[in-house]
């Protein structure tokens, strides 16, 4: 059973650029959630995708967008990058979209915006 | 907005000692999860507690969910260097999965040999 994988592991961008982060969910999982973890903070919910549709969204602006593909892998896109977007971006997959479902996290993508 | 406050933020103790980490909120959660995160990795689920007053044990770790489902604690007995890491509590809202998990800021635990 393959766990959650994310790419790239590290990324450096400049303010105003756009970035795409990728996530492959664990086998059999149809739900993917994205979290942003700033330094010294706990993860903060960005949004969740269930069967290719956005199922819920946290307090993040529209320049954060996503996709989920038929194989349940997912992308997180961030436009017009700001310095405060520097963080560890975590993808988590789960067996279902229910509250409290066990989340299986990938190792994350560390994004630095200069 | 639901918030989870964890205490202490940092804890450094000697191997063999006992410790308790707290997770508190003014909000009710349908369930609460505890994760451990090590540097360069994503959080790993340790336990999920669902029922008010529930107690779960995982070897030397004991997790308790408050009667009102607003708070939780993690107690480690005879801590070992391998317990070192960032411990995060995360609550699931009563509104459903679309709200995602609300995480605390975490407790950085260092167990010195």
Interface residues (C-beta under 8 A of the other chain):
Chain A: X4 X31 X33 X35 X40 X41 X42 X43 X44 X45 X46 X47 X48 X55 X56 X57 X58 X90 X92 X96 X97 X98 X99 X100 X101 X102 X103 X104 X105 X106 X107 X108
Chain B: X4 X30 X31 X33 X35 X40 X41 X42 X43 X44 X45 X48 X50 X88 X90 X92 X93 X94 X95 X96 X97 X98 X99 X100 X101 X102 X103 X104 X105 X106
